Amino acid sequence: MAEQALQHQKPRIRLTAFSHGAGCACKLGPGELSEVLHHLPAVIDPRVLVDAATRDDAAVFRLSDERALVATVDFFTPIVDDASQWGRIAAANALSDVYAMGGTPLFALNLVGWPREKLPFELLGDVIKGASDVAQRAGCAVVGGHSIDSTEPLFGMVVMGEVHPDRMFTNAGACAGDVLVLTKPLGTGILTTALKREAFIEAGLGDAVRSMTTLNDGAAKAALRAGVSAATDVTGFGLLRHLGNILTASRVAAEVAFEALPLLPHALSLAARGIVPGGTLRNLEAARDLDWAGDLQPHERVLCVDAQTSGGLLLAVPQENEAALLDALRDAQTPAAAVIGRIVAGPAGHIRVTRRL
């Protein structure tokens, strides 16, 4: 009887085997994106408070003196083999852009690309259910979406949120002397690439999946309470490129300490074995202008630019507000939050990576 039951079990489908990349590591690289963004026309409508010019996480459109809409879109190929977890991660990742602006999500639309001849639709149902569970946890209604037949599975969301125009976070505003705080550990790109290459079992991704499915709402509320100067979330361009967006928009420089970075278990050892996603390698290529400490090993540099999916918030906070922010983050149950560096005067966008603070 047991043998017959085993014979009738469906073969396990590895979703990551159906995509060329994993999660936000499949994004275009920073340099590639720069080549095309200059084709966008300049925005002159005064109601547009934030557009693509500052590389912020979402667009912001003023409705009144006290209300503004936050709009974002994000989607990617499978990052794990469990369909429901992929949906949860994708939803948390899309919602994060609203939190990174200090906003509150209102509603979302699903974006689906599905290889109809290769994968069963019941798997897509699991993806959508997982995403809906996370959206519900965020108080964000999923009200529709759009689907296409595609060669690779794709899933993500358009998210609309709301923010007070005078209380939103942006990339601009960081000042010399500010402290840099990161709220989630790094390494999701490396770990999920190891899964895709069958160098790591999915059971070992527990810490990474918990991190990627954790909403950044608590961290955003903590940042609002403490009063931060600038904020972004860390996703496909890696920590240092997202930091670079803050520095360029704020016209300042920064110092980051490698040993202060919170890292997921096994990420460093896997990087040392050469298990690195293509998106991370593109980020590293784009980081040639960074000022690296001479004693940093190549695999340590990789962690600094690893393409993250549903990463943490990167916050610049005035030094006098540092303790209040860390206390608020602890209250928000953000145990990985860490001070990783500081904003300094210098050429706009310059980053010095040291070993210690």
For each residue, the residues with C-beta under 8 A, 3 or more apart:
1: 4 5
2: 5 6
3: 6 7
4: 1 7 8
5: 1 2 8 9
6: 2 3 9
7: 3 4
8: 4 5
9: 5 6
10:
11:
12: 81
13: 81 119 120 123
14: 17 18 81
15: 18 19 78 80 81 82 83 86 119 123 153
16: 19 22 78 79 80 81 192 195 196
17: 14 196
18: 14 15 77 78 115 118 119 152 153
19: 15 16 22 26 77 78 152 153 196
20: 26 77 152
21: 25 26 76 77 277 278 279
22: 16 19 25 26 76 77 78 79 189 192 193 195 196 277 309
23: 26 76 77 79 89 93 188 189 192 236 307 309 310
24: 27 76 93 189 235 236 279 307 308 309
25: 21 22 189 192 193 236 277 278 279 280 307 309
26: 19 20 21 22 23 76 77 236 278 279
27: 24 33 76 235 236 237 279 307
28: 32 33
29: 32 33 279 282 283 285 286
30: 33 34 237 241 282 283 286
31: 34 35 282 285 286
32: 28 29 35 36 282
33: 27 28 29 30 36 37
34: 30 31 37 38
35: 31 32 38
36: 32 33 39
37: 33 34 40 52
38: 34 35
39: 36
40: 37 52
41:
42: 53
43: 48 51 53
44:
45: 48
46: 62
47: 61 62 63
48: 43 45 51 59 60 61 62
49: 60 61 62 68 165 168
50: 54 56 58 59 60 101 168 170
51: 43 48 54 59
52: 37 40 55 59
53: 42 43
54: 50 51 170 171 172 245 249
55: 52 171 245 248 249
56: 50 59 60 101 170 171 232 245 249
57: 72 96 97 100 101 232 233
58: 50 70 71 72 97 98 100 101 103 161
59: 48 50 51 52 56 70 71 72
60: 48 49 50 56 68 69 70 71 101 163 165 168
61: 47 48 49 68 69 71
62: 46 47 48 49 67 68 165
63: 47 67 68 69
64: 67
65: 165
66: 164 165
67: 62 63 64 162 164 165
68: 49 60 61 62 63 162 163 164 165 168
69: 60 61 63 160 161 162
70: 58 59 60 97 98 101 103 159 160 161 162 163 168
71: 58 59 60 61 158 159 160 161
72: 57 58 59 94 97 98 158 159 161
73: 94 111 156 157 158 159
74: 90 93 94 97 156 157 159 235
75: 90 94 111 113 154 155 156 157
76: 21 22 23 24 26 27 79 90 93 154 155 156 309
77: 18 19 20 21 22 23 26 152 153 154
78: 15 16 18 19 22 81 86 153 155
79: 16 22 23 76 86 89 188 192 212 309
80: 15 16 85 86 89 192 195 202 205 209
81: 12 13 14 15 16 78 195 202
82: 15 85 86 202
83: 15 86 87 123 124 126 127 130
84: 87 88 126 127 129 130
85: 80 82 88 89 130 209 213
86: 15 78 79 80 82 83 89 90 127 130 155
87: 83 84 90 91 126 127 128 129 130 131 132 133 134 155
88: 84 85 91 92 130 131 133 134 212 213
89: 23 79 80 85 86 92 93 209 212 213 309 310
90: 74 75 76 86 87 93 94 127 131 155 156 157
91: 87 88 94 95 108 130 131 132 133 134 135 138 157
92: 88 89 95 96 134 212 213 214 215 216 310
93: 23 24 74 76 89 90 96 156 212 235 309 310
94: 72 73 74 75 90 91 97 108 156 157 158 159
95: 91 92 98 99 105 108 134 135 138 140 157 159 215 216 217
96: 57 92 93 99 100 215 216 233 235 310 311 313
97: 57 58 70 72 74 94 100 101 159 233
98: 58 70 72 95 101 103 104 105 159 161 163
99: 95 96 102 103 105 215 216 217 219 220 233 313
100: 57 58 96 97 169 216 220 231 232 233 313
101: 50 56 57 58 60 70 97 98 161 163 168 169 170 231
102: 99 163 167 168 169 220 223 224 231
103: 58 70 98 99 161 162 163 168 220
104: 98 139 161 162 163
105: 95 98 99 108 135 138 139 140 159 160 161
106: 140 141 160 161 162
107: 140 141 142 143 159 160
108: 91 94 95 105 135 140 141 142 143 157 158 159 160
109: 142 143 144 145 146 157 158
110: 128 131 142 144 145 146 147 155 156 157
111: 73 75 145 146 147 154 155 156 157 158
112: 124 127 128 145 146 147 148 154 155
113: 75 147 148 149 150 152 153 154 155
114: 119 121 124 147 148 149 150 153 154
115: 18 118 119 149 150 151 152 153
116: 119 121 149
117:
118: 18 115
119: 13 15 18 114 115 116 123 124 153
120: 13 123 124
121: 114 116 124 125
122: 125 126
123: 13 15 83 119 120 126 127
124: 83 112 114 119 120 121 127 128
125: 121 122 128 129
126: 83 84 87 122 123 129 130
127: 83 84 86 87 90 112 123 124 130 131 155
128: 87 110 112 124 125 131 132
129: 84 87 125 126 132 133
130: 83 84 85 86 87 88 91 126 127 133 134
131: 87 88 90 91 110 127 128 134 135 142 155 157
132: 87 91 128 129 135 136 142
133: 87 88 91 129 130 136 137
134: 87 88 91 92 95 130 131 137 138 213 215
135: 91 95 105 108 131 132 138 140 141 142 157
136: 132 133 139 140
137: 133 134 215
138: 91 95 105 134 135 215 217
139: 104 105 136
140: 95 105 106 107 108 135 136 159
141: 106 107 108 135
142: 107 108 109 110 131 132 135 145 157
143: 107 108 109
144: 109 110
145: 109 110 111 112 142 157 158
146: 109 110 111 112
147: 110 111 112 113 114
148: 112 113 114
149: 113 114 115 116
150: 113 114 115 153 154
151: 115
152: 18 19 20 77 113 115
153: 15 18 19 77 78 113 114 115 119 150
154: 75 76 77 111 112 113 114 150
155: 75 76 78 86 87 90 110 111 112 113 127 131
156: 73 74 75 76 90 93 94 110 111
157: 73 74 75 90 91 94 95 108 109 110 111 131 135 142 145
158: 71 72 73 94 108 109 111 145
159: 70 71 72 73 74 94 95 97 98 105 107 108 140
160: 69 70 71 105 106 107 108
161: 58 69 70 71 72 98 101 103 104 105 106
162: 67 68 69 70 103 104 106
163: 60 68 70 98 101 102 103 104 167 168
164: 66 67 68 167 168
165: 49 60 62 65 66 67 68 168
166:
167: 102 163 164 224
168: 49 50 60 68 70 101 102 103 163 164 165
169: 100 101 102 220 223 228 230 231 232
170: 50 54 56 101 173 230 231 249
171: 54 55 56 174 230 231 232 245 246 248 249 250
172: 54 230 246 249 250
173: 170 229 230 250 316
174: 171 178 229 230 246 247 250 252 316 343
175: 178 229 250 252 316 318 343
176: 252 343 344 345
177: 318 319 342 343 344
178: 174 175 229 230 316 317 318 319 342 343
179: 316 317 318 319 322 339 341 342 343
180: 243 254 256 314 315 316 339 340 341 342 343
181: 314 315 317 322 325 326 329 337 338 339 340
182: 186 234 239 261 262 312 313 314 315 336 337 338 340
183: 216 219 312 313 314 315 329 334 336 337
184: 211 214 216 234 262 311 312 313 334 336
185: 207 211 262 263 264 312 336
186: 182 234 239 261 262 263 264 267 303 304 306 308 311
187: 190 191 208 263 264 266 267 268 271 303 306
188: 23 79 191 192 208 211 212 264 306 308 309 310 311
189: 22 23 24 25 192 193 238 276 277 279 280 306 307 308 309
190: 187 193 194 267 270 271 275 276 277 280 302 303 306
191: 187 188 194 195 200 204 205 208 264 266 267 270
192: 16 22 23 25 79 80 188 189 195 196 205 208 277 309
193: 22 25 189 190 196 197 275 276 277
194: 190 191 197 199 200 266 270 275
195: 16 22 80 81 191 192 198 199 200 201 202 205
196: 16 17 19 22 192 193
197: 193 194 200 275
198: 195
199: 194 195 270 273 275
200: 191 194 195 197 204 205 266 270 275
201: 195 204
202: 80 81 82 195 205
203: 206
204: 191 200 201 266
205: 80 191 192 195 200 202 208 209
206: 203 209 210
207: 185 210 211 264 265
208: 187 188 191 192 205 211 212 264
209: 80 85 89 205 206 212 213
210: 206 207 213 214
211: 184 185 188 207 208 214 264 310 312 336
212: 79 88 89 92 93 188 208 209 309 310
213: 85 88 89 92 134 209 210 310
214: 92 184 210 211 310
215: 92 95 96 99 134 137 138 218
216: 92 95 96 99 100 183 184 219 220 233 312 313
217: 95 99 138 220 221
218: 215 221 222 329 332 333 334
219: 99 183 216 222 223 312 313 315 329 332 334 337
220: 99 100 102 103 169 216 217 223 224 231 313
221: 217 218 224 225 328 332
222: 218 219 225 226 325 328 329 331 332 334
223: 102 169 219 220 226 228 231 313 315 317 325 328
224: 102 167 220 221 227
225: 221 222 324 328
226: 222 223 317 321 324 325 328
227: 224 317 318 321 324
228: 169 223 231 315 316 317 321 325
229: 173 174 175 178 250 316 317 318 343
230: 169 170 171 172 173 174 178 246 249 250 315 316
231: 100 101 102 169 170 171 220 223 228 313 314 315 316
232: 56 57 100 169 171 242 243 245 246 313 314
233: 57 96 97 99 100 216 242 311 312 313 314
234: 182 184 186 238 239 242 308 311 312 313 314
235: 24 27 74 93 96 242 307 308 309 310 311
236: 23 24 25 26 27 279 307 308 309
237: 27 30 241 242 245 283 305 307
238: 189 234 241 242 280 283 304 305 306 307 308
239: 182 186 234 242 243 256 261 304 305 306 308 311 314
240: 243 244 256 283 287 290 304 305 351 353
241: 30 237 238 244 245 283 286 287 305
242: 232 233 234 235 237 238 239 245 246 314
243: 180 232 239 240 246 247 254 256 314 351
244: 240 241 247 248 349 351
245: 54 55 56 171 232 237 241 242 248 249
246: 171 172 174 230 232 242 243 249 250 254 314 316
247: 174 243 244 250 251 252 253 254 343 348 349 350 351
248: 55 171 244 245 251 348 349
249: 54 55 56 170 171 172 230 245 246
250: 171 172 173 174 175 229 230 246 247 316 343 348
251: 247 248 348
252: 174 175 176 247 343 344 345 346 348
253: 247 343 344 345 346 347 348 349 350 351 352
254: 180 243 246 247 341 342 343 344 350 351 352
255: 341 342 344 351 352 353 354
256: 180 239 240 243 260 261 304 340 341 351 352 353 354
257: 260 261 340 341 353 354 355 356 357
258: 261 293 296 300 303 304 353 354 355 356
259: 355 356 357
260: 256 257 338 339 340 341 356 357
261: 182 186 239 256 257 258 303 304 338 340
262: 182 184 185 186 336 337 338
263: 185 186 187 267 268 303
264: 185 186 187 188 191 207 208 211 267
265: 207
266: 187 191 194 200 204 269 270
267: 186 187 190 191 263 264 270 271 303 306
268: 187 263 271 272 299 300 303
269: 266 272 273
270: 190 191 194 199 200 266 267 273 275
271: 187 190 267 268 274 275 276 299 300 302 303 306
272: 268 269 297 299
273: 199 269 270
274: 271
275: 190 193 194 197 199 200 270 271
276: 189 190 193 271 280 281 302 306
277: 21 22 25 189 190 192 193 280 281 306 307
278: 21 25 26 281 282
279: 21 24 25 26 27 29 189 236 282 283 307
280: 25 189 190 238 276 277 283 284 302 305 306 307
281: 276 277 278 284 285
282: 29 30 31 32 278 279 285 286
283: 29 30 237 238 240 241 279 280 286 287 305 306 307
284: 280 281 287 301 302 305
285: 29 31 281 282 288
286: 29 30 31 241 282 283 305
287: 240 241 283 284 290 301 304 305
288: 285
289:
290: 240 287 351 352 353
291: 350 351 352 353
292: 296 301 353
293: 258 296 352 353 354 355
294:
295: 355
296: 258 292 293 300 301 353 355
297: 272 300 301
298: 301 302
299: 268 271 272 302 303
300: 258 268 271 296 297 303 304
301: 284 287 292 296 297 298 304 305 353
302: 190 271 276 280 284 298 299 305 306
303: 186 187 190 258 261 263 267 268 271 299 300 306
304: 186 238 239 240 256 258 261 287 300 301 353
305: 237 238 239 240 241 280 283 284 286 287 301 302
306: 186 187 188 189 190 238 239 267 271 276 277 280 283 302 303
307: 23 24 25 27 189 235 236 237 238 277 279 280 283
308: 24 186 188 189 234 235 236 238 239 311
309: 22 23 24 25 76 79 89 93 188 189 192 212 235 236
310: 23 89 92 93 96 188 211 212 213 214 235
311: 96 184 186 188 233 234 235 239 308
312: 182 183 184 185 211 216 219 233 234 334 336 337
313: 96 99 100 182 183 184 216 219 220 223 231 232 233 234
314: 180 181 182 183 231 232 233 234 239 242 243 246
315: 180 181 182 183 219 223 228 230 231 325
316: 173 174 175 178 179 180 228 229 230 231 246 250 343
317: 178 179 181 223 226 227 228 229 321 322 325
318: 175 177 178 179 227 229 321 322
319: 177 178 179 322
320:
321: 226 227 228 317 318 324 325
322: 179 181 317 318 319 325 326 339
323: 326 327
324: 225 226 227 321 327 328
325: 181 222 223 226 228 315 317 321 322 328 329
326: 181 322 323 329 330 337 339
327: 323 324 330 331
328: 221 222 223 225 226 324 325 331 332
329: 181 183 218 219 222 325 326 332 334 337
330: 326 327 333 334 335 337
331: 222 327 328
332: 218 219 221 222 328 329
333: 218 330
334: 183 184 218 219 222 312 329 330 337
335: 330
336: 182 183 184 185 211 262 312
337: 181 182 183 219 262 312 326 329 330 334
338: 181 182 260 261 262
339: 179 180 181 260 322 326 357
340: 180 181 182 256 257 260 261
341: 179 180 254 255 256 257 260 357
342: 177 178 179 180 254 255
343: 174 175 176 177 178 179 180 229 247 250 252 253 254 316
344: 176 177 252 253 254 255
345: 176 252 253
346: 252 253 350
347: 253 350
348: 247 248 250 251 252 253
349: 244 247 248 253
350: 247 253 254 291 346 347
351: 240 243 244 247 253 254 255 256 290 291
352: 253 254 255 256 290 291 293
353: 240 255 256 257 258 290 291 292 293 296 301 304
354: 255 256 257 258 293 357
355: 257 258 259 293 295 296
356: 257 258 259 260
357: 257 259 260 339 341 354
